[in-house]
Amino acid sequence: MAKGQLKGQRMSFTEINFDTDPEWRSIVVNETGHRTVPVIFDLREDTPIFVGGSDHLQRYLK
């Protein structure tokens, strides 16, 4: 769902698969407390903004 929303807005994104890169899972959980996927960050500014998951992304893009 999140990828479709981002593509619809013509926004680029990078997908990191936690199953093939479990180190990233630990980093994200430690930094955000977010334990479900997707985990979305807005990297357009100098400081990354933690958006949340797909539901959060819908609200964030409005």
Protein Blocks (a to p, Z undefined) as FASTA:
>chain_A
ZZmmmmmnopacddddfklmmmlmmmmmmmnopabdcddddfkbmbdcdfbimklmmmmm
ZZ
